[in-house]
Amino acid sequence: MSLETGTYFITSNYSNGIVGRNTANDGEQIFSLPPFSDPQQWEIIKLCDGYSLRIGGTETAELNGMVHALTHDQPMAESWDIKPHEQHGPNMYTIEKLDGSLGWVMAAEEIFAPISVQPIVATKSLPPHYLPPCLFQIIKVE
């Protein structure tokens, strides 16, 4: 099911951590935060081609192989493709570059692991099955 423009929570299927900015550092890099953290709200905006993902009012992009919030004078924001994968359960998605070459992947299962941008790993079965580091639960804020 495709997402409509709105406010959402994003959690990692791999670590069950809340995906957001770690304000203890520069607040730019996106991490998997502890599950007991206050959930950070994401603004997901449906575009003609993909989605804009914003957190704390800032857009996101890949910088040096990691997902970052663009808080300073940095390159233009990226549009992302959010693909549903119901075979993994409700509200499960991959977040990929528009060309499908790379996507959001948990760098490690530990808390405060960064969200990297790398190839999405899946089986060749139909439907394909994705590894947990590649899957994110996206739930609309009510």
C-alpha positions in Angstrom: 0.0 0.0 0.0 1.5 3.3 -1.0 1.8 6.1 1.6 -0.1 9.3 1.4 1.4 12.7 2.5 1.3 12.8 6.3 3.2 12.5 9.6 4.7 9.1 10.4 6.9 7.2 12.8 9.7 5.0 11.3 11.2 2.1 13.2 13.9 -0.4 12.2 12.8 -3.9 11.7 16.3 -5.0 12.5 16.9 -3.3 15.9 13.3 -2.2 16.8 14.9 1.2 17.3 13.2 4.5 16.4 14.7 6.0 13.3 15.6 9.6 13.8 18.2 12.3 14.6 20.6 11.9 17.5 20.5 15.4 19.0 23.5 14.6 21.2 25.7 15.0 18.2 25.3 17.4 15.3 21.7 16.1 14.7 22.4 15.6 11.0 23.0 11.9 10.7 20.1 9.5 10.9 20.3 6.6 13.4 18.4 3.8 15.0 17.7 5.3 18.4 16.8 3.2 21.5 13.2 1.8 21.5 12.4 3.7 24.7 13.3 7.1 23.1 10.5 9.6 22.3 9.4 8.7 18.8 10.5 11.3 16.3 8.0 12.3 13.7 8.7 12.1 10.0 6.9 14.2 7.4 6.5 12.1 4.3 5.4 14.0 1.3 4.1 12.1 -1.8 5.6 13.6 -5.0 4.9 12.9 -8.6 8.0 10.7 -8.6 8.8 9.3 -5.1 8.6 10.8 -1.7 10.3 13.6 0.2 11.3 12.5 3.8 11.7 15.3 6.3 12.6 15.1 10.0 12.5 18.1 12.3 11.6 20.3 9.3 14.7 19.3 7.3 14.9 17.2 4.2 17.1 14.1 3.8 19.8 12.9 1.4 22.6 10.5 1.1 26.0 11.9 2.2 29.1 9.7 2.2 26.9 6.5 2.1 24.8 7.5 5.1 21.3 9.1 5.5 21.5 12.7 6.7 19.1 15.5 7.6 20.2 18.5 5.6 20.7 21.1 8.4 23.4 23.2 6.8 24.3 24.4 3.3 24.5 20.9 1.8 23.5 19.3 -1.5 19.9 19.2 -2.7 17.6 16.8 -0.9 16.8 13.4 -2.5 13.5 11.9 -3.4 13.1 8.4 -2.2 10.9 5.4 -3.3 9.1 3.8 -0.4 8.1 0.3 -1.4 5.6 -1.8 0.6 6.5 -5.4 1.4 3.3 -7.0 2.9 4.9 -10.4 2.9 6.9 -9.2 5.9 3.9 -7.9 7.8 1.8 -4.8 7.9 3.4 -1.4 7.4 6.8 -2.9 6.3 8.7 -1.0 3.7 12.1 -0.5 2.0 13.2 3.0 1.4 15.2 3.2 -1.8 16.8 5.7 -4.2 14.5 6.4 -7.2 16.6 4.2 -9.5 16.4 1.3 -7.1 20.2 0.9 -7.0 20.6 1.6 -3.3 18.4 2.0 -0.2 18.3 2.6 3.6 20.0 -0.2 5.5 20.8 -0.5 9.2 24.6 -0.6 9.5 24.4 -2.8 12.6 21.8 -4.2 15.0 23.1 -2.1 17.9 21.4 1.0 19.3 22.7 4.3 17.7 23.7 2.4 14.6 23.6 4.7 11.6 21.3 4.3 8.6 23.5 3.7 5.6 22.6 3.8 1.9 23.7 0.6 0.2 22.4 -2.2 -2.0 19.1 -3.8 -0.7 19.5 -7.5 -0.2 16.6 -9.8 -1.1 16.0 -13.4 -2.1 15.1 -14.2 -5.7 11.8 -15.8 -4.7 8.4 -14.5 -5.6 7.6 -12.5 -3.6 11.1 -11.6 -2.7 12.1 -11.6 1.0 14.3 -8.9 2.3 16.8 -9.1 5.1 15.8 -7.4 8.4 18.4 -4.5 8.1 16.6 -3.4 4.9 13.1 -3.2 6.3 11.4 -0.4 8.1 8.0 -0.1 9.8 6.3 3.1 8.8 3.2 4.0 10.8 1.0 7.0 10.4 0.6 9.3 13.4 -3.0 9.6 14.4 
